[in-house]
């Protein structure tokens, strides 16, 4: 029995040059602030999201607003939103993140037409392809900027994340020879929760893990995003990137393609009843 939160497969949608770099073992992390600016400046709400990083939407008389002002001080960004105030940490804007489409067992169960041995069809939202517009046509744009996606085995991604963590640990041990209190930069990875209603009230406690970076508005649920990020690292500018080199992917671990597609899975589905049912 496979646990429901286990991953079946990963997909990365991008340009050919970035996909080629990824399969060669180069993970390119962008700042959260870049995606905010992208949405605000270009209107791109597929790759961009102006709501990134908000950890709260509170009424103006909410006591938690006073607590956050005292606790976060100059790091707190406030934006008026009618009778509410949106709260975001300025420091969250320069946290480096890597986004990837992750399909889990629970997704397959939810899409299965029936229990038992069945065929599951997963249709990718057209916006994932439309975001690159005519870049699907190599006769219009340069080949290295052609819209591309890569299919990656789940175990292969898990191994690369483990490799990133090992690298950070080794870097920490080297620093400890010079700095007595050197700590390893954490590499966190988790599935995005699409539980934010921008018209409602919400509050995510802003800890040093930056948990607000794992929550997005419900309208983005079609992206099935898993996020890898470094909560202890802050780049100098929102357009800076952090590159992390790991082992190149073996050809048996991935497949590259260019044309829009759908995924079919044949599986034996068992739906467990809850204890109170």
N, C-alpha and C positions, 0 to 999 in steps of 0.2 A: 504493500500500500504506500503510495507516494504522498507525503504531507502536502496539504493544499497550498502552502506558501512557497513550495519549491518551484524553481523556474524550469520551464520546458525549453525555452529558446530565447535568444536576444536578437534584436534588429537595430541597425544604426542607419539613419537616413542622412545623407550629406552629399557633398560634391566628391567627384572621383579622387581628387588630390588628397582629401582628408580621409577617405576610406582606405586608400593605398597606404597612407601613413599609419593608420590604426592597425591594419593587419600586419604591418612591419613592427608593431610593438610600441608605437608612439601614441600615448593618450594625451590629447590636448584639452586642458581644462580652461574654461572661460569664467569670468567673473559674473556673479549674479547681476550686478549693475548693468552689464552690457545688454542683457535681455530686456531689462526695464527700458533702457534708452532706445533699443531697437524697436520696441512697440510704440514708444512715444514719438520717435522721430520719423518712422516709416509707416506706421499703421500695421505692421506685420504682427498679427496676434497668433501665429502658429509657432514660429521660432521665438518670438518676443512675447513678453507678458509684463505689463505695467504694474501688476499686482504682486509681483515676486517679492518675497521677504517680509510682507506685512505679518506681524504676529498678533495684532489685535484691531478690532473695530468696536469702540466703546462709546457709550453715551457720555456727553460732556461733563456730567456730574458724577460719573463712576469713580469710586474711591481708588480703584486700581490705577487710574490715570495719574493721580498724585504719587502713588507708590512707584510707578515706573519712572516718573520724572526725577524722583529722589535717587532711585537705584541706578538708572542708566545715564543720567546727567547729559553731557554734550553728545553722547552717542545716540540719543533719542531723536528721531525725526517724526514730527507730527503734521498730519494733513487733515484739514477740516473737510468733512463729508456730511453736509446737512446738519442734523442734530447729533452726529457722531464724529469721532476723531479716529483716524487711522494711525497706527503706530508701527514704526519700522526702525530697526537699528542701522545706523549709517555704516557700521562695521560689517554688516551682512553683505553690503554691496560689493565688497572686494574679496569675498570668500570664493575660491576656485571650485567649480563644479563641472562634472561630466555627466551628460544626460544620454540615456539609452532606452530603447523600447524593450520592455521585458514582459514576456507572456508566462504567467504562472499556472499551476495546476488548477487553482480555484477559478481562473478565467475560463479554462476548458470545461470545467464542471458547470459553470454558469451558462455557457453557450451550448452545452450538450442538449439535443432535443429530447433525450430520454435516458434512463438508467440502463445498465448492461452494456454490451458491446454496441457501439454506435459510431457514427461518423460526425465529426465536429467541423464546422466551417467557420473560420475566422476571417472576416472582411476588414481590411485596413481602411481607415477613414480617408476619403479622397484628399482631404486637406494636407495629409502627410506628403502626398505627391504634388499637389497643386502649389505648395510652398516654394517649389523650385521652378514652377511655370514651364517655360519652353526649354528648360535645361534638360528635359528628357530627350530632346532631339539633338544628337551630336553634330548635325549639319548646321545648327544655328550657333552653338557655343563651342569653345575650345574643349577638347576631350578631357583635360584635367579638371574642368569645371562642370562637366556633365553630371546631371543628377544621378546618384548611385545609392544603392543600399547594400549592406552586408548582413548575411545571416550568420550568427555566431552561436556555437554550442554553449550551453549554460555552464558546464564544467570548465570550459576554457576561460570564460569571463571570471568565474570564481577563483581560478588559479592565478589570473593576472592581478586581481584585487589582493590576494594573499601575498603576491610578489611585491606589490606596492608597500604593503605593511612591513614586510621583511626589510625592504630598502630603508624605510623610515627608521626602523629599529637599529639598523646598522649605522645610519647617520647619527643617531642619538649616541651610540656607544663611542663613535669617533669624537663627538663633541664633548663627551664626559671626560675625555682625557685632558681637555682644555678648560671646560666649564663644569664645575662640580654638580650643578643642578640642572644640567641639560635634560630636556624631555623629548620623547619622540613625538613628531607630528602625527596626529591620529588620521587614519583614512577610514571614513564612515561610508556605508552604502546601505540604501534601503529603498523600498517602494514608495512612491509618492501617494499620499492620501488626498483624494479629491473631495474634501469635506468643507470647503470654505464657501459660504454664501455671501457675496459682496453686499447684499442688501440687509443682511442680518448682523447679529452681534456675535463676535467670537474672540477668544483669548487663548494664546499658546504661550506658556511660560517661557520667556527667553533665557535659556540656560547657555552654558558654554558649548553645548553641542549644536547650537543654532537649529533647533527642531523646527522652526518656522520654515526652513528651506525644504522640508519634506511635506508641506501642505500647499495645495493649490485650489483654485476655484473649480467647481464641479464641471464647468464647461470644457475643461481640459482633459477630462477623463479618457477621451478617445486616444490619448497619447501613450497610455500604459507606461508611464515613465518610471524608471529606476534611476536613482541619482547617486553618484559617487562624489564625495567632497572632502575637503581638508578644512575642518572647523578651526584649526589653530593657525592657519596661514591666511594672511591678508596681503594681497598684491597692491602695488603702489597706485594703480589706476584701473578703472573699470574695463579698459580695453586691453590690459595686459593679459598674457596667457601663462599658464604653468604647464610645462611639458614633462611628462613622466615616461621614461623609457623602461619597458619590460621585455620579456621574451616575445619574439615574433610569433604570430599564430601559425601553426602548421596548416598546410592546405586541407587536411582532413577536418579541421576545426571550423572552417568558414566557407561561405559561397558568396560571390559578388554577382549582382545583377543590376539591370538598369530599367526594366519595364515594370509598371505597376502590377501587383499580383494579389492573390489571396492564399490563405493557408488552410489545408485540410488535414485533420488528424483522426485516425481510427483508434479508439480507446475503449477500455472496459470501465464504465463509470459507475461508482457506488456513491449514493447520497446518504450520508449519516443523518439520522434524526437527532434533534436536540433532546436533552434530558427531560425537558418540560413538555415535550410533544407526546 
